[in-house]
């Protein structure tokens, strides 16, 4: 039985998303986000903290939509799973990086700069259904491919 691995995170895109291609030709979009949290400490004073996360959107259609809609400053809600890559650098030192593999992404507040198939959109809801479907296929494809 597989253990549960699911995360929901909200935040804002830190910088414009980028698309890379694996050696086998699979496209992946990297969308860095920041998630802010405020709380009261033991003295009753407000504190805030920021977490930075790299979101990966796998597959041709999914990655292209995310790079188009995932622009700097845009609010997002991501449903996905956590993945940790481990490797050794050229000096033999162990390294690791944790990502969130997106299965569904909601983009907050449509803007005139977010375009869908050449048309300006105010609300990307129609895009979202396509993103979710594309993500499921991309996740299945990613399982079969070695990490680049």
Residue pairs with C-beta under 8 A, 6 or more apart in sequence:
5 81
5 82
6 79
6 80
6 81
7 78
7 79
7 80
7 81
7 82
7 100
8 77
8 78
8 79
9 33
9 35
9 53
9 77
9 78
9 100
10 35
10 75
10 76
10 77
10 78
11 33
11 34
11 35
11 36
11 51
11 53
11 75
11 76
12 33
12 34
12 73
12 74
12 75
12 76
13 31
13 32
13 33
13 70
13 71
13 72
13 73
13 74
13 75
13 76
14 32
14 33
14 34
14 52
14 72
15 32
15 72
16 67
16 70
16 71
16 72
17 29
17 30
17 31
17 32
17 66
17 67
17 70
17 71
18 29
18 30
18 67
19 27
19 28
19 29
19 30
19 63
19 64
19 67
20 27
20 28
20 29
20 30
21 27
21 28
22 28
22 145
22 148
23 148
24 145
24 146
24 148
26 58
26 59
26 60
26 141
26 142
26 145
27 58
27 59
27 60
27 63
27 64
28 56
28 57
28 58
28 63
29 56
29 57
29 62
29 63
29 64
29 66
29 67
29 70
30 54
30 55
30 56
31 54
31 55
31 56
31 57
31 66
31 67
31 70
31 76
31 102
31 105
32 52
32 53
32 54
32 55
33 52
33 53
33 55
33 76
33 78
34 50
34 51
34 52
34 53
35 50
35 51
35 52
35 53
36 48
36 49
36 50
37 48
37 49
37 50
37 51
38 46
38 47
38 48
39 46
39 47
39 48
39 49
40 46
40 47
41 47
53 99
53 100
54 97
54 99
54 100
55 76
55 78
55 80
55 99
55 100
55 102
55 105
56 83
56 99
56 100
56 101
56 102
57 63
57 65
57 66
57 102
57 105
57 131
57 135
57 138
58 101
58 102
58 135
58 138
58 139
58 141
58 142
59 134
59 135
59 137
59 138
59 141
59 142
60 134
60 138
61 130
61 134
62 102
62 131
62 134
62 135
62 137
62 138
63 138
65 116
65 127
65 130
65 131
65 134
66 102
66 105
66 131
68 114
68 115
68 116
69 107
69 114
69 116
69 124
69 127
70 76
70 105
70 107
71 111
71 113
71 114
74 107
74 108
74 109
74 111
74 114
75 107
75 108
75 109
76 105
76 106
76 107
76 108
77 105
77 106
77 108
78 100
78 102
78 104
78 105
78 106
79 102
79 103
79 104
79 105
80 100
80 101
80 102
80 103
80 104
81 100
81 101
81 103
82 98
82 99
82 100
82 101
83 98
83 99
83 100
83 101
84 96
84 97
84 98
84 99
85 96
85 97
85 98
85 99
85 147
86 94
86 95
86 96
87 94
87 95
87 96
88 94
88 95
89 95
101 139
101 142
102 135
103 132
103 135
103 136
103 139
104 128
104 131
104 132
104 135
105 128
105 131
105 135
106 128
107 114
107 124
107 127
107 128
110 121
110 122
110 123
110 124
112 120
112 122
114 120
114 121
114 124
115 121
116 124
116 126
116 127
121 127
